[in-house]
Amino acid sequence: MKNKPNGFTIVELLIAIQITLLLIGFIYSIYIFTLKLSNSWEHKVRIESVADLCMRTLTKDLIETTEIIEAVSDSISFLNIQGNKINYICRNGKLFRNQKIIHSDGVEVLQLRFRFWQNDVPLQSDLAMPDDLDPFQHLAKITRKQLSQVSLLEIWLLLSDQKRKLNLRSSLHPRNIKIGRFSEL
């Protein structure tokens, strides 16, 4: 009868080390996948929460609007039902409401745009527009009479958090809005 020495052979140790390294590699790949997925969701939730806050604030104010005073490429000014002047402006990646930043969290508002509709047709100027012209650049040529008949107001927000962009659009039906002055966009 042979006496077997206590311990492991080299082959057994190599097999054990190989199995351990495979398990560690598998667990590490699951950890990295979960970490990337978590970061992706974090960015998505952050940009969507900022978009929701900006759009909810802007839409709430516009619903309570009695007069649009001015609309330009990156801002709009109007009076609310209490007679207070509200001004939204998009500058340097921030959306301001009466000179106060609405959001933070590392999310930039790249664009704030508006389009006005009359009876399911976007307001157009009488001048022919080239196909490649930005649809917002023609607002200055729209007549005051056309603007007084706005039946729908569309709002676009383009946000970015350096990893992804979110383009958000909302529409609302203004109630008895008088239109003031519109500048070249």
Secondary structure, DSSP 8 states (H G I E B T S, - for coil): -----SS--HHHHHHHHHHHHHHHHHHHHHHHHHHHHHHHHHHHHHHHHHHHHHHHHHHHHHHTEEEEEEEETTEEEEEETTS-EEEEEEETTEEEETTEE---TT-EEEEEEEEEEETTEE---SS---TTS-TTTTGGGS-HHHHTT--EEEEEEEEE-SS-EEEEEEEE--SS-EEEEE---
